[in-house]
């Protein structure tokens, strides 16, 4: 501690778990956007990843409430937020939005995999058969007509899901951005910064997961999908860096009462995690590399994919640093604007590094489980169905939906 | 298809009824758990029939701190801890005293050792500023401002913190979920998470006392009358007189919270 802090500020109210929470919801929103780029906008190059990214979003959204629950002083009362919400609170809508969005993801995933579920229930025997039969929910019609209807609904959900994903994560930004007591949080840019950084982190996660999963499966990598993701990553990174720069620039230029302490926060307390990790390693360097890849076509596919993987990993670290800099950074200085305190999460126990690592690993285990239960890769799903009569495409986007309608 | 509309509706009705029953059971269990909870509300220790004088009639309480009188003895902090079972740990306080020391260059030094509970007389607290050319120094006591427009009440997701009719902000301890959003939203650092109950806590202006016509504990023990409490609508009250006869200000007026703790002699360095 240096300078003066209010006596009650010695405790850091929001610790590592609250850093983790926006990190996870951001990955959800980003992964969903990747899946919707194919399902809603028909970007063919992302088709190999569309189902996998949907499962990724689902795995992460199911774990999203865990760090919050683990952080609550009285977790047994968590349901109060549904039962007795105070709608003037920015936090009260959270439960409903998360619930709605989880429901949407469950329905869309079910529809996207319905044919595989039906097929597995028919091929399997015993317990496995019972499991998949239950998953069909009695809907066993996989005729071309039925699948076309599925695809239609998926498309609608993929479109509705985008504003919902935006709402989910923009909302998290609003939780911070609406706190006028805190000059580092209080900016209307906060929701949009959270939103864009969410998409950035989700795209980066899928680059990494896709490459790793393909290597684990010993399958040939679709380099053009990685290249497409890298392009989207570059685009969103540019917007993200612009917004984050604008936030700090306008605070510095307006030079209000809070800037004196915020500037010290950035240059002293957060110098490494803000300028070093979030901005330099997490944004500028990736932009340089991805921008270079976009400008030249000299490098071979393998080199390009390796570079994309490296930048994606940097971006994932950078976005985590961004969450840290907001959540923890906003609590390192006193609201008296007169001093700083230090914060380091404990290694074990409540709100600890170990606890956070365990929670962060949960969605990956869940995703691995989903990938066993439901075939995320179209090609393998198609092979599995060999012998069973089936239409040729898994998730057809009927041309009449994309083009002008004709009947 | 095996499912007709009629059978679907029938099944749906059964499922809905089941969900409703489960919900009712849950609320019932919660009710049981709550009734077993001790000190459910900060206002819970109220007597069923309040004594005369300050009855819960249309009052609008106010608090006045005269910083020109405060001697930094810390009796208010100690009395508050005792009266309200506030943890002894100096990181949890419903009220505290800050010392301001301003040197020749206009530099302000601020501290509040152990929240001021032991005063400022002991060594090394007393000798801390020996090497500084002190131009002026003073004490400022802090407590919940019971804002007219309270950000903590606004952000509480479950409505556990609320404003009473007479303008005091309280925490219903049986409903607080311990999310700490109110702690973040309070610009004054007046709130903390009770380490034992794991719920938010803060100054209530001794609501259990003022509802019986008594003064808050800190006001009662202050040896110099630096803390005053009452209803400004009563022209004979100490606060009405203090507000009438002095130029007053509040903390962080730019945030629009409209504090109901008014300060006499507040320096621009105080935030």
Interface residues (C-beta under 8 A of the other chain):
Chain A: X3 X4 X5 X6 X7 X8 X9 X10 X11 X13 X14 X68 X71 X72 X73 X74 X75 X76 X77 X78 X79 X80 X81 X83 X84 X85 X86 X88 X89 X90 X91 X92 X94 X138 X175 X179 X180 X181 X182 X257 X331 X334 X335 X336 X337 X338
Chain B: X2 X3 X26 X27 X33 X90 X91 X92 X93 X96 X98 X108 X110 X111 X112 X114 X115 X142 X151 X153 X154 X155 X156 X157 X158 X159 X160 X175 X176 X177 X178 X179 X180 X181 X183 X184 X185 X186 X187 X188 X189 X190 X191 X192 X193 X198 X199 X254 X255 X256 X271
